[in-house]
């Protein structure tokens, strides 16, 4: 019998697609706003697997003019994830 708490294969694929789309949006935003230096953050951002956190990263990119602030925010998010 299937465990109700497990996601169906469809839900898993759907969620993975949403994460990929969010990462692509972040990559586009970083390139548009900060050029190549912004794209250097993608390896760290790609380690974030929570869709809500990725949404926060995308909003931070939109609202700030400082790449350093985006970098600091990502470090804070990753620190929270490690401590959870």
C-alpha positions, 0 to 999 in steps of 0.5 A, spaced: 500 500 500 502 506 498 504 511 503 500 517 503 505 522 505 509 520 499 508 524 493 506 521 487 511 521 481 507 526 477 508 531 483 515 529 484 516 531 477 512 537 477 516 540 483 522 538 480 520 542 474 518 548 478 525 548 482 528 548 475 524 554 472 525 558 479 533 557 478 532 559 471 529 565 473 534 567 478 539 566 473 536 570 468 535 576 473 542 575 475 545 576 468 540 582 467 542 585 473 549 584 475 552 581 468 557 575 469 559 576 476 552 575 478 552 568 474 558 566 479 553 565 485 549 560 481 553 554 484 551 556 491 544 558 489 543 551 486 544 548 492 538 551 495 532 546 494 526 549 497 522 553 492 520 558 498 527 560 499 528 561 491 523 565 491 526 570 496 532 570 493 529 572 486 525 577 490 532 580 493 535 580 486 529 584 484 530 589 490 537 590 491 542 594 487 548 590 490 551 583 488 554 583 495 547 584 499 545 578 494 551 574 496 550 575 504 542 573 503 544 567 500 549 565 505 544 567 511 539 562 507 544 556 507 546 557 514 539 557 516 538 550 512 544 547 515 542 549 522 535 546 521 
